[in-house]
Amino acid sequence: MNRKIEIINTRECNITLLVGNIFLHSKYYPVKEGEKFIELNEKFYRNKDVVMVYGLGLGYHVKELLKRCNDDCKIYIFDADKEIIKIADDLGSLENIRKDKRVKVFDNYSQKFLQDFVRIAQLVDDILIYKPSVKLLSDEYIPLKNILEDYNVAKIAVERFSEVMSGNYEHNLRLKTPAIKEFFNRINVKGETVIVVAAGPSLDYNINTLKKLNGKVKVFSVGRALGTLMENEINPDMITIIDSQEGVCNQLKGYENSDIPLCFLSTASRWAVSNYNGPKYMFYNEENEDDIIINTGKTVAVATLNIAIKGGAKEIIFVGQDLGFLDNKSHAGTINDVSDDGVYKKVLSVNGSMISTNDGYMYFKRQIEKEIEENPNVRFINCSKGARIKGTVEMELEEVNTKVGDI
């Protein structure tokens, strides 16, 4: 891994590690730091029967955690960094932790390690993540870093909007709208091609070709893309919304009386759902009496994609699913809304160049790629101009139009 790791004695006469230029624990007071970390994260272990931790480090925070957990608590600890774990074991720092009967340590990084991580995560409400252990992971552990990053993105979204989502759920349930099963009876896509339209900037580039395809293939649109489509006389066969905020109303503004089916998540914006007067169908992203679960991946693009898959589509075409910024634009219909001084990542685009993106888009990209991987019997075509999407055939939308009929 070519990392320089130094063992440093601290003012407490305890040891910390300096990995490159990053300290694994406090340079001065690692024990106090561990105590403070656990004290500030009481919600992860107080009155819990199962606790999940990522990051062993030298064990300071874990030892403090063990003091505060009851005798019957099961504590699952994951850490993939074999270099640091070996140093910690050689120093004897983890001996008492490994001997504790409440603890099971997962430190053998493999596909099974990742599977166990996902499995155990389903047993807990939240994961206590020791961030320095994640920060120090090398590129060898990209799949794990992605899982941890995705977990944090999803958790932040839920924590931020949990109260309004709860209110939306109660309101939407009272509406007694038909469920997604009824939508599938109304709009049959079994064995057909479905175009899934997102609101990325390349939608502007494809809009004229999309007009030629209108009525020839089914078009499923995310809410934010609706205005662009309707302004260009493209009537989608379905609109999807999952976001919980009142501002989602703006996505449907001016089209509240249209006859386009609106498919909405049970926790979606109650204001948008109430204002829409066309046909409405509610879906769930967890077990329900309908027995149809729509995976949202915390993004409306994945929800729309999964609805097409659950409906039985044989071929799904992505339009406007850019997962990055094109020509300083984040969405269709905008002009230079991406600042030059922002902090961005780079991702390989369909034309082989590197474009700017961010953590949120990369999270969405992985969720879409997961859907693709889990549905090998469906053909996926990417006609967007942004990031490459693993598992798709890249094609110009004009080629699709040529296949469907004369231009």
PABA-907056 format. One record per residue (C-alpha): x, y, z; residue in three letters. Coordinates in nm, 4 decimals, always signed. Layout:
% PABA-907056
<atom <X Y Z> ALA> ...
//
This chain:
% PABA-907056
<atom <+0.0000 +0.0000 +0.0000> MET> <atom <+0.3108 +0.2203 +0.0242> ASN> <atom <+0.1894 +0.4115 +0.3269> ARG> <atom <+0.4289 +0.5507 +0.5802> LYS> <atom <+0.3039 +0.4519 +0.9267> ILE> <atom <+0.4745 +0.5840 +1.2405> GLU> <atom <+0.4096 +0.4808 +1.6004> ILE> <atom <+0.3932 +0.7974 +1.8123> ILE> <atom <+0.4066 +0.8247 +2.1925> ASN> <atom <+0.1562 +1.0758 +2.3304> THR> <atom <+0.1402 +1.2981 +2.6389> ARG> <atom <-0.0835 +1.0368 +2.8020> GLU> <atom <+0.2027 +0.7876 +2.7576> CYS> <atom <-0.0246 +0.5992 +2.5191> ASN> <atom <+0.0368 +0.5309 +2.1521> ILE> <atom <-0.1172 +0.6751 +1.8387> THR> <atom <-0.0373 +0.6155 +1.4711> LEU> <atom <+0.0632 +0.8719 +1.2139> LEU> <atom <-0.0359 +0.7426 +0.8710> VAL> <atom <+0.1142 +0.9712 +0.6077> GLY> <atom <+0.0184 +1.3058 +0.7591> ASN> <atom <-0.3020 +1.1885 +0.9293> ILE> <atom <-0.3289 +1.0784 +1.2928> PHE> <atom <-0.5418 +0.7706 +1.3604> LEU> <atom <-0.6070 +0.8979 +1.7147> HIS> <atom <-0.5298 +1.2204 +1.8982> SER> <atom <-0.1670 +1.3287 +1.8871> LYS> <atom <-0.1869 +1.4158 +2.2567> TYR> <atom <-0.4797 +1.2486 +2.4350> TYR> <atom <-0.6069 +0.9368 +2.2519> PRO> <atom <-0.7793 +0.7872 +2.5576> VAL> <atom <-0.9665 +1.1089 +2.6367> LYS> <atom <-1.0558 +1.1432 +2.2698> GLU> <atom <-1.1981 +0.7883 +2.2674> GLY> <atom <-1.4023 +0.8592 +2.5808> GLU> <atom <-1.5398 +1.1798 +2.4299> LYS> <atom <-1.6245 +1.0057 +2.1011> PHE> <atom <-1.8322 +0.7408 +2.2782> ILE> <atom <-1.9915 +0.9925 +2.5132> GLU> <atom <-2.1110 +1.2023 +2.2175> LEU> <atom <-2.2524 +0.8985 +2.0357> ASN> <atom <-2.4707 +0.7558 +2.3103> GLU> <atom <-2.7646 +0.6989 +2.0738> LYS> <atom <-2.5704 +0.4187 +1.9005> PHE> <atom <-2.5469 +0.1983 +2.2109> TYR> <atom <-2.7785 +0.3183 +2.4881> ARG> <atom <-3.0398 +0.0475 +2.5628> ASN> <atom <-2.9346 -0.1431 +2.2495> LYS> <atom <-2.9133 -0.5202 +2.2199> ASP> <atom <-2.7044 -0.5025 +1.9022> VAL> <atom <-2.4339 -0.2463 +1.8239> VAL> <atom <-2.2418 -0.2175 +1.4967> MET> <atom <-1.9117 -0.0322 +1.4641> VAL> <atom <-1.6827 +0.0407 +1.1717> TYR> <atom <-1.3232 +0.1150 +1.2709> GLY> <atom <-1.1084 -0.0561 +1.5331> LEU> <atom <-0.8086 +0.1737 +1.5246> GLY> <atom <-0.5999 +0.1038 +1.8325> LEU> <atom <-0.9160 +0.0313 +2.0278> GLY> <atom <-0.9448 +0.3361 +2.2523> TYR> <atom <-1.3036 +0.4199 +2.1571> HIS> <atom <-1.4039 +0.0517 +2.1480> VAL> <atom <-1.2793 -0.0092 +2.5024> LYS> <atom <-1.4853 +0.2847 +2.6237> GLU> <atom <-1.7867 +0.1496 +2.4327> LEU> <atom <-1.7519 -0.1875 +2.6053> LEU> <atom <-1.7665 -0.0176 +2.9451> LYS> <atom <-2.1042 +0.1299 +2.8583> ARG> <atom <-2.2750 -0.1684 +2.6914> CYS> <atom <-2.4689 -0.4219 +2.8992> ASN> <atom <-2.3568 -0.7822 +2.9400> ASP> <atom <-2.6075 -0.9192 +2.6902> ASP> <atom <-2.5282 -0.6753 +2.4121> CYS> <atom <-2.3877 -0.8111 +2.0853> LYS> <atom <-2.1191 -0.5853 +1.9382> ILE> <atom <-2.0136 -0.6347 +1.5754> TYR> <atom <-1.6955 -0.4513 +1.4761> ILE> <atom <-1.5758 -0.4204 +1.1162> PHE> <atom <-1.2366 -0.3001 +0.9971> ASP> <atom <-1.0682 -0.3818 +0.6658> ALA> <atom <-0.7332 -0.2082 +0.7144> ASP> <atom <-0.5071 -0.5113 +0.7617> LYS> <atom <-0.1891 -0.3027 +0.7995> GLU> <atom <-0.3215 -0.1026 +1.0916> ILE> <atom <-0.4919 -0.4070 +1.2454> ILE> <atom <-0.1612 -0.6002 +1.2390> LYS> <atom <+0.0191 -0.3118 +1.4112> ILE> <atom <-0.2574 -0.2882 +1.6720> ALA> <atom <-0.2425 -0.6648 +1.7357> ASP> <atom <+0.1386 -0.6610 +1.7584> ASP> <atom <+0.1138 -0.3830 +2.0161> LEU> <atom <-0.1443 -0.5834 +2.2135> GLY> <atom <-0.3952 -0.2986 +2.1800> SER> <atom <-0.6842 -0.5219 +2.0711> LEU> <atom <-0.6270 -0.8201 +2.3006> GLU> <atom <-0.8985 -0.7424 +2.5560> ASN> <atom <-1.1414 -0.6449 +2.2815> ILE> <atom <-1.0953 -0.9751 +2.0996> ARG> <atom <-1.1379 -1.1686 +2.4257> LYS> <atom <-1.4665 -0.9989 +2.5147> ASP> <atom <-1.7504 -1.2498 +2.4642> LYS> <atom <-1.9887 -0.9780 +2.3496> ARG> <atom <-1.7660 -0.8855 +2.0545> VAL> <atom <-1.7350 -1.0318 +1.7076> LYS> <atom <-1.4652 -0.8739 +1.4921> VAL> <atom <-1.4781 -0.8829 +1.1115> PHE> <atom <-1.1310 -0.7981 +0.9815> ASP> <atom <-1.0733 -1.0330 +0.6888> ASN> <atom <-1.1563 -0.8151 +0.3895> TYR> <atom <-1.3267 -1.0126 +0.1125> SER> <atom <-1.6584 -1.0358 -0.0691> GLN> <atom <-1.7950 -1.2179 +0.2355> LYS> <atom <-1.6771 -0.9270 +0.4542> PHE> <atom <-1.8898 -0.6908 +0.2421> LEU> <atom <-2.1860 -0.9298 +0.2517> GLN> <atom <-2.1568 -0.9604 +0.6308> ASP> <atom <-2.1396 -0.5820 +0.6595> PHE> <atom <-2.4655 -0.5401 +0.4679> VAL> <atom <-2.6284 -0.8266 +0.6616> ARG> <atom <-2.5380 -0.6929 +1.0072> ILE> <atom <-2.6346 -0.3384 +0.9058> ALA> <atom <-2.9922 -0.4625 +0.8700> GLN> <atom <-2.9954 -0.5595 +1.2399> LEU> <atom <-2.9262 -0.2083 +1.3696> VAL> <atom <-3.0828 +0.1368 +1.3437> ASP> <atom <-2.7474 +0.3034 +1.2843> ASP> <atom <-2.3757 +0.2290 +1.2490> ILE> <atom <-2.1157 +0.3912 +1.4727> LEU> <atom <-1.8436 +0.4916 +1.2260> ILE> <atom <-1.4967 +0.5914 +1.3471> TYR> <atom <-1.4199 +0.8316 +1.0619> LYS> <atom <-1.0362 +0.8301 +1.0795> PRO> <atom <-1.0438 +0.4556 +1.0057> SER> <atom <-1.2460 +0.5250 +0.6903> VAL> <atom <-1.0358 +0.8235 +0.5860> LYS> <atom <-0.7163 +0.6173 +0.5985> LEU> <atom <-0.8468 +0.3355 +0.3771> LEU> <atom <-0.6499 +0.3042 +0.0539> SER> <atom <-0.7978 +0.2582 -0.2953> ASP> <atom <-0.7698 -0.1175 -0.2432> GLU> <atom <-1.0896 -0.0830 -0.0412> TYR> <atom <-1.2970 +0.1253 -0.2863> ILE> <atom <-1.6045 -0.1060 -0.2682> PRO> <atom <-1.6104 -0.0713 +0.1117> LEU> <atom <-1.5532 +0.3046 +0.0994> LYS> <atom <-1.8456 +0.3287 -0.1429> ASN> <atom <-2.0717 +0.1320 +0.0925> ILE> <atom <-1.9766 +0.3529 +0.3877> LEU> <atom <-2.0181 +0.6695 +0.1811> GLU> <atom <-2.3575 +0.5556 +0.0488> ASP> <atom <-2.4683 +0.4716 +0.4012> TYR> <atom <-2.3800 +0.8209 +0.5204> ASN> <atom <-2.5581 +0.9912 +0.2285> VAL> <atom <-2.8741 +0.7898 +0.2915> ALA> <atom <-2.8567 +0.8466 +0.6679> LYS> <atom <-2.8170 +1.2235 +0.6340> ILE> <atom <-3.1210 +1.2410 +0.4050> ALA> <atom <-3.3384 +1.0423 +0.6459> VAL> <atom <-3.2243 +1.2371 +0.9529> GLU> <atom <-3.2776 +1.5704 +0.7804> ARG> <atom <-3.6285 +1.5022 +0.6562> PHE> <atom <-3.7628 +1.2329 +0.8910> SER> <atom <-4.0235 +1.4595 +1.0558> GLU> <atom <-4.1742 +1.5886 +0.7312> VAL> <atom <-4.1618 +1.2382 +0.5800> MET> <atom <-4.3638 +1.1069 +0.8728> SER> <atom <-4.6246 +1.3798 +0.8219> GLY> <atom <-4.6360 +1.3062 +0.4499> ASN> <atom <-4.6889 +0.9358 +0.5119> TYR> <atom <-4.9846 +0.9913 +0.7434> GLU> <atom <-5.1416 +1.2382 +0.5009> HIS> <atom <-5.0839 +1.0293 +0.1869> ASN> <atom <-5.2215 +0.7178 +0.3516> LEU> <atom <-5.5495 +0.8980 +0.4258> ARG> <atom <-5.5946 +0.9801 +0.0563> LEU> <atom <-5.6569 +0.6111 -0.0174> LYS> <atom <-5.5174 +0.6445 -0.3697> THR> <atom <-5.4708 +0.3284 -0.5803> PRO> <atom <-5.1461 +0.1394 -0.5334> ALA> <atom <-4.8683 +0.0810 -0.7867> ILE> <atom <-5.0234 -0.2533 -0.8797> LYS> <atom <-5.3148 -0.0615 -1.0336> GLU> <atom <-5.0724 +0.1535 -1.2303> PHE> <atom <-4.9260 -0.1596 -1.3895> PHE> <atom <-5.2808 -0.2580 -1.4914> ASN> <atom <-5.3278 +0.0829 -1.6538> ARG> <atom <-4.9864 +0.1199 -1.8217> ILE> <atom <-4.8601 -0.2114 -1.9560> ASN> <atom <-4.4867 -0.2133 -2.0343> VAL> <atom <-4.4305 -0.5877 -2.0146> LYS> <atom <-4.1836 -0.6874 -2.2843> GLY> <atom <-4.1605 -0.3287 -2.4107> GLU> <atom <-3.9009 -0.0520 -2.4326> THR> <atom <-3.9239 +0.2272 -2.1744> VAL> <atom <-3.7359 +0.5572 -2.1886> ILE> <atom <-3.6531 +0.6800 -1.8381> VAL> <atom <-3.6098 +1.0571 -1.8533> VAL> <atom <-3.4067 +1.2342 -1.5861> ALA> <atom <-3.3464 +1.6093 -1.5667> ALA> <atom <-2.9739 +1.6177 -1.6413> GLY> <atom <-2.8382 +1.8865 -1.8774> PRO> <atom <-2.8124 +1.6511 -2.1765> SER> <atom <-3.1926 +1.6277 -2.1842> LEU> <atom <-3.1774 +1.9631 -2.3660> ASP> <atom <-2.9561 +1.8068 -2.6338> TYR> <atom <-3.1885 +1.5096 -2.6852> ASN> <atom <-3.5226 +1.6855 -2.6663> ILE> <atom <-3.5840 +1.7060 -3.0436> ASN> <atom <-3.5155 +1.3360 -3.0953> THR> <atom <-3.7292 +1.2548 -2.7937> LEU> <atom <-4.0159 +1.4429 -2.9619> LYS> <atom <-3.9879 +1.2088 -3.2615> LYS> <atom <-4.0109 +0.9082 -3.0299> LEU> <atom <-4.3110 +1.0446 -2.8391> ASN> <atom <-4.5984 +0.7994 -2.8690> GLY> <atom <-4.3787 +0.5275 -3.0227> LYS> <atom <-4.2316 +0.4060 -2.6926> VAL> <atom <-4.3326 +0.4500 -2.3290> LYS> <atom <-4.1723 +0.7468 -2.1533> VAL> <atom <-4.1354 +0.7511 -1.7731> PHE> <atom <-4.0250 +1.0879 -1.6362> SER> <atom <-3.8893 +1.2089 -1.3048> VAL> <atom <-4.0867 +1.5052 -1.1710> GLY> <atom <-3.8163 +1.7621 -1.2355> ARG> <atom <-3.8031 +1.6772 -1.6084> ALA> <atom <-4.1792 +1.7190 -1.6577> LEU> <atom <-4.1693 +2.0903 -1.7439> GLY> <atom <-3.9038 +2.0448 -2.0134> THR> <atom <-4.1003 +1.7596 -2.1698> LEU> <atom <-4.4373 +1.9338 -2.1642> MET> <atom <-4.2949 +2.2593 -2.3023> GLU> <atom <-4.1779 +2.0539 -2.5985> ASN> <atom <-4.5139 +1.8801 -2.6422> GLU> <atom <-4.3870 +1.5488 -2.5078> ILE> <atom <-4.6480 +1.3826 -2.2873> ASN> <atom <-4.4823 +1.1187 -2.0683> PRO> <atom <-4.6709 +0.8029 -1.9755> ASP> <atom <-4.5854 +0.8482 -1.6084> MET> <atom <-4.4305 +1.0955 -1.3620> ILE> <atom <-4.2442 +0.9902 -1.0468> THR> <atom <-4.1808 +1.1878 -0.7285> ILE> <atom <-4.0214 +1.0699 -0.4034> ILE> <atom <-3.8857 +1.3882 -0.2405> ASP> <atom <-4.0600 +1.4988 +0.0768> SER> <atom <-4.0353 +1.8773 +0.0587> GLN> <atom <-4.3100 +2.1274 -0.0225> GLU> <atom <-4.1022 +2.2671 -0.3095> GLY> <atom <-4.1701 +1.9514 -0.5129> VAL> <atom <-4.5000 +2.1257 -0.6048> CYS> <atom <-4.2998 +2.3408 -0.8450> ASN> <atom <-4.2095 +2.0338 -1.0505> GLN> <atom <-4.5775 +1.9793 -1.1330> LEU> <atom <-4.6805 +2.3463 -1.1449> LYS> <atom <-4.9046 +2.4233 -1.4397> GLY> <atom <-4.9720 +2.0561 -1.5097> TYR> <atom <-5.1819 +1.9691 -1.2036> GLU> <atom <-5.4870 +1.8881 -1.4164> ASN> <atom <-5.3147 +1.6690 -1.6723> SER> <atom <-5.4123 +1.3068 -1.7276> ASP> <atom <-5.0591 +1.1733 -1.6800> ILE> <atom <-5.0340 +0.9117 -1.4010> PRO> <atom <-4.8354 +1.0334 -1.1006> LEU> <atom <-4.6537 +0.7588 -0.9113> CYS> <atom <-4.5425 +0.8789 -0.5689> PHE> <atom <-4.3571 +0.7312 -0.2740> LEU> <atom <-4.5649 +0.6953 +0.0419> SER> <atom <-4.3485 +0.9629 +0.2118> THR> <atom <-4.3405 +1.2009 -0.0874> ALA> <atom <-4.4429 +1.5664 -0.0639> SER> <atom <-4.8022 +1.5780 +0.0589> ARG> <atom <-4.8390 +1.9245 -0.0955> TRP> <atom <-4.7443 +1.8031 -0.4434> ALA> <atom <-4.9613 +1.4918 -0.4122> VAL> <atom <-5.2668 +1.6895 -0.2940> SER> <atom <-5.2318 +1.9557 -0.5619> ASN> <atom <-5.2156 +1.7048 -0.8438> TYR> <atom <-5.5615 +1.6257 -0.9797> ASN> <atom <-5.4701 +1.3605 -1.2356> GLY> <atom <-5.4514 +0.9841 -1.1707> PRO> <atom <-5.2298 +0.9005 -0.8729> LYS> <atom <-5.0690 +0.5780 -0.7549> TYR> <atom <-4.8797 +0.5305 -0.4300> MET> <atom <-4.5849 +0.2955 -0.3871> PHE> <atom <-4.3700 +0.1801 -0.0971> TYR> <atom <-3.9978 +0.1173 -0.0615> ASN> <atom <-4.0498 -0.1390 +0.2133> GLU> <atom <-4.2775 -0.4370 +0.2812> GLU> <atom <-4.6466 -0.3512 +0.2551> ASN> <atom <-4.9888 -0.5031 +0.1978> GLU> <atom <-4.9462 -0.4534 -0.1786> ASP> <atom <-4.6481 -0.6877 -0.1781> ASP> <atom <-4.4743 -0.4740 -0.4421> ILE> <atom <-4.1629 -0.2978 -0.3173> ILE> <atom <-4.0145 -0.0217 -0.5323> ILE> <atom <-3.6464 +0.0348 -0.4656> ASN> <atom <-3.5787 +0.4078 -0.4557> THR> <atom <-3.2065 +0.4108 -0.3803> GLY> <atom <-3.2896 +0.7477 -0.2167> LYS> <atom <-3.3195 +0.9014 -0.5650> THR> <atom <-3.6156 +0.9493 -0.7971> VAL> <atom <-3.4108 +0.8190 -1.0926> ALA> <atom <-3.3746 +0.4766 -0.9310> VAL> <atom <-3.7421 +0.4725 -0.8285> ALA> <atom <-3.8500 +0.5449 -1.1873> THR> <atom <-3.6064 +0.2833 -1.3174> LEU> <atom <-3.7308 +0.0221 -1.0725> ASN> <atom <-4.0945 +0.0887 -1.1628> ILE> <atom <-4.0064 +0.0164 -1.5272> ALA> <atom <-3.8267 -0.3029 -1.4216> ILE> <atom <-4.1108 -0.4189 -1.1946> LYS> <atom <-4.3509 -0.3476 -1.4808> GLY> <atom <-4.1628 -0.6012 -1.6937> GLY> <atom <-3.9831 -0.3773 -1.9442> ALA> <atom <-3.7363 -0.5703 -2.1606> LYS> <atom <-3.5308 -0.2629 -2.2581> GLU> <atom <-3.4714 +0.0598 -2.0661> ILE> <atom <-3.3167 +0.3704 -2.2203> ILE> <atom <-3.1645 +0.6473 -2.0070> PHE> <atom <-3.2052 +1.0056 -2.1258> VAL> <atom <-3.0795 +1.3014 -1.9220> GLY> <atom <-2.9227 +1.0696 -1.6640> GLN> <atom <-2.5900 +1.2546 -1.6602> ASP> <atom <-2.4710 +1.2086 -1.3003> LEU> <atom <-2.2413 +1.5043 -1.3440> GLY> <atom <-2.2162 +1.8576 -1.4802> PHE> <atom <-2.2131 +1.9473 -1.8506> LEU> <atom <-2.1323 +2.2966 -1.9830> ASP> <atom <-2.1512 +2.4355 -1.6275> ASN> <atom <-2.5064 +2.3072 -1.5924> LYS> <atom <-2.6507 +2.0709 -1.3316> SER> <atom <-2.9966 +2.0285 -1.4877> HIS> <atom <-3.1823 +2.0736 -1.8124> ALA> <atom <-3.3165 +2.4238 -1.8662> GLY> <atom <-3.0517 +2.5939 -1.6514> THR> <atom <-2.7687 +2.8242 -1.7586> ILE> <atom <-2.4266 +2.8254 -1.5898> ASN> <atom <-2.5611 +2.7224 -1.2497> ASP> <atom <-2.2396 +2.5400 -1.1516> VAL> <atom <-1.9702 +2.7634 -1.0040> SER> <atom <-1.6082 +2.7244 -1.1115> ASP> <atom <-1.4816 +2.7475 -0.7542> ASP> <atom <-1.6764 +2.4479 -0.6206> GLY> <atom <-1.5104 +2.1317 -0.4890> VAL> <atom <-1.5883 +1.8543 -0.7352> TYR> <atom <-1.4794 +1.5039 -0.8200> LYS> <atom <-1.4071 +1.3806 -1.1717> LYS> <atom <-1.5760 +1.0924 -1.3494> VAL> <atom <-1.5297 +0.9356 -1.6933> LEU> <atom <-1.7977 +1.0447 -1.9383> SER> <atom <-1.9514 +0.8561 -2.2312> VAL> <atom <-1.7269 +1.0432 -2.4766> ASN> <atom <-1.4111 +0.9447 -2.2892> GLY> <atom <-1.3414 +1.2813 -2.1262> SER> <atom <-1.3474 +1.3561 -1.7533> MET> <atom <-1.6380 +1.5672 -1.6264> ILE> <atom <-1.7067 +1.7202 -1.2873> SER> <atom <-1.9407 +1.5456 -1.0458> THR> <atom <-1.9981 +1.5236 -0.6696> ASN> <atom <-2.0555 +1.2686 -0.3932> ASP> <atom <-2.4331 +1.2811 -0.4359> GLY> <atom <-2.4190 +1.2000 -0.8058> TYR> <atom <-2.1682 +0.9217 -0.7429> MET> <atom <-2.4052 +0.7735 -0.4864> TYR> <atom <-2.6878 +0.7823 -0.7427> PHE> <atom <-2.4584 +0.6264 -1.0036> LYS> <atom <-2.3801 +0.3302 -0.7796> ARG> <atom <-2.7482 +0.2805 -0.6997> GLN> <atom <-2.8381 +0.2748 -1.0705> ILE> <atom <-2.5529 +0.0348 -1.1460> GLU> <atom <-2.6721 -0.1930 -0.8681> LYS> <atom <-3.0194 -0.2060 -1.0271> GLU> <atom <-2.8613 -0.2915 -1.3617> ILE> <atom <-2.6452 -0.5659 -1.2142> GLU> <atom <-2.9436 -0.7240 -1.0392> GLU> <atom <-3.1522 -0.7356 -1.3605> ASN> <atom <-2.9426 -0.9159 -1.6239> PRO> <atom <-3.2486 -1.0000 -1.8360> ASN> <atom <-3.3154 -0.6339 -1.9110> VAL> <atom <-3.1159 -0.4456 -2.1762> ARG> <atom <-3.0017 -0.1029 -2.0591> PHE> <atom <-2.9050 +0.1715 -2.3051> ILE> <atom <-2.7453 +0.4996 -2.2014> ASN> <atom <-2.8328 +0.7847 -2.4397> CYS> <atom <-2.7248 +1.0519 -2.1919> SER> <atom <-2.4091 +1.2577 -2.2393> LYS> <atom <-2.2717 +1.2498 -1.8845> GLY> <atom <-2.1006 +0.9827 -1.6764> ALA> <atom <-2.0583 +0.6297 -1.8010> ARG> <atom <-2.2990 +0.3874 -1.6365> ILE> <atom <-2.1627 +0.0374 -1.5899> LYS> <atom <-2.3764 -0.2309 -1.7543> GLY> <atom <-2.5287 -0.0059 -2.0219> THR> <atom <-2.4852 +0.0050 -2.3970> VAL> <atom <-2.3918 +0.3585 -2.4995> GLU> <atom <-2.5882 +0.4846 -2.7968> MET> <atom <-2.7104 +0.8068 -2.9563> GLU> <atom <-3.0836 +0.8584 -2.9153> LEU> <atom <-3.1013 +0.9092 -3.2940> GLU> <atom <-2.9978 +0.5438 -3.3332> GLU> <atom <-3.2899 +0.4394 -3.1145> VAL> <atom <-3.5223 +0.6545 -3.3216> ASN> <atom <-3.3960 +0.4920 -3.6403> THR> <atom <-3.4680 +0.1479 -3.4954> LYS> <atom <-3.8203 +0.2420 -3.3894> VAL> <atom <-3.9228 +0.4060 -3.7161> GLY> <atom <-3.8314 +0.6541 -3.9869> ASP> <atom <-3.6886 +0.9846 -3.8692> ILE> 
//
